[in-house]
Amino acid sequence: MAVSSPCLRRAGHTILWRPSRIQQSPPIPPVQLRSYATGKTPSPPKPRPYEPEKPLVSSRPKPSQDTADLVNHLKKQKLGRKGVMAAYLRMGVGVVFIGSIIYSMFTSPLQLTEAPSIADRDTISKRESGVTEKSPMRLRMEALIKEKQGEIVAALQELDPATKFRTDTWSRPAGGGGISCVQQDGNVFEKAGVNTSIVYGTLPRPAIEKMRVNHKAIDPDVDSLEFFAAGLSLVLHPQNPNAPTVHLNYRYFETMDNQGTCNAWWFGGGTDLTPTYLYDEDAIHFHKSIKDACDKHDRGYYPRFKHWCDKYFYIPHRQESRGVGGIFFDDLDMEEKDQEQLFSFVKDCLSSFLPGYLPIITRRKDMPFGEREKQWQQLRRGRYVEFNLVHDRGTSFGLNTPSARVESILMSLPLTARWMYMHEAEKGSREERILNVLKHPVDWI
């Protein structure tokens, strides 16, 4: 049975084909294309010669050599198309970021950083170069008082190894700071304090006018001045009433311009002995040690500064001196001697302290005493407190300095004191003898 074959007409040709599902039909001959116009079979097309495939040509402009190198590098790193696009993105962001920085540099107002303070510059100088004889005097004085503080504390610690000194190191926001070494309730001293303090600050106009009375080098036409102060202060209050209280203070002060150049300076200080019971040999030894230090520099120093001490450590409302004296001086500047000579004088005075006091405390610290002697000691310490809080200029200056460390300033006060109403010493007693000396100062050597 014959099966009609459908045909397709396309472009003037008829394509004859048989369904492949008819298995009974004989093999199908090759497809023949016939032309309806000529009735002839067209010849097959001639094969074209092989031509290598040409790469696609982009209509975009050719990239620069730098960009091409970047792309090739990224391809070698197997980043692919995404890596290339990420690189382009980073380049674009970087250009925008740098451009914004440059724009802000030209359009934003200048932000000036604050210049380092004199205290900061001094700290850098000490760290980088140390302190030498060519350093400013303020740095040399600071180094001296710290050295002497260490020597004195070590010597006092040997007297009572069981009671350790408490050491506090502190700083001031405006510059400077200090070291406070304090011993309390010990076997030898009820209270002993050896402090150093370094102060940087600014003097207001009223303070400048007051200081200029004694220091003509201070510029009178400024509203404020930078200043520096350094000092070593010591007060020892023994447990035993037979051992005397002793005080020491040596200091240096200078005013400066904003660059730290000194325009006025002076030294001050002294030391004095305050016994509860009088032992003439103690007073003589103490005064002789001080006189020897003074005589190395000027034989007129001891009598002059001894009289100054008797006058300064006087309690007007009691009409008596605080103790048996020593030396006191203040405002020693270029009108007195040059800076190096006065610095050397202060060094020798500091060095004379331990030889002048240690023999006294060593022979008195273990002497017997009773309740009567202890009560008299407490009454005399009340006088000490009165002078320090009412009349002492150093205490007043310290407490009125901004950011003052009150604990260190009031270190000079005894741990205990006593006030009795209308107390009078017995006639002919040891208590009366010391009172007579306090009312009428003695020349001990």
Sequence and secondary structure as in RCSB ss.txt:
>XXXX:A:sequence
MAVSSPCLRRAGHTILWRPSRIQQSPPIPPVQLRSYATGKTPSPPKPRPYEPEKPLVSSRPKPSQDTADLVNHLK
KQKLGRKGVMAAYLRMGVGVVFIGSIIYSMFTSPLQLTEAPSIADRDTISKRESGVTEKSPMRLRMEALIKEKQG
EIVAALQELDPATKFRTDTWSRPAGGGGISCVQQDGNVFEKAGVNTSIVYGTLPRPAIEKMRVNHKAIDPDVDSL
EFFAAGLSLVLHPQNPNAPTVHLNYRYFETMDNQGTCNAWWFGGGTDLTPTYLYDEDAIHFHKSIKDACDKHDRG
YYPRFKHWCDKYFYIPHRQESRGVGGIFFDDLDMEEKDQEQLFSFVKDCLSSFLPGYLPIITRRKDMPFGEREKQ
WQQLRRGRYVEFNLVHDRGTSFGLNTPSARVESILMSLPLTARWMYMHEAEKGSREERILNVLKHPVDWI
>XXXX:A:secstr
      EEEETTEEEE   TT  SS        EETTT                    SS    HHHHHHHHHHH
HTT HHHHHHHHHHHHHHHHHHHHHHHHHHHHS         HHHHHHHHHHHH   TTS HHHHHHHHHHHHHH
HHHHHHHHH TTS  EEEEEE TTSEEEEEEEEES SSEEEEEEEEEEEEEEEEHHHHHHHTTT TTS TT SEE
EEEEEEEEEEEEESSTTS EEEEEEEEEEEE TT  EEEEEEEEEEEEE SS  HHHHHHHHHHHHHHHHTT TT
HHHHHHHHHHHHSEETTTTEESSSEEEEEEEE TTTS HHHHHHHHHHHHHTHHHHHHHHHHHHTT    HHHHH
HHHHHHHHHHHHHHHT HHHHHHHTSTT  HHHHGGGS S     TT    TTSHHHHHHHHHHS     
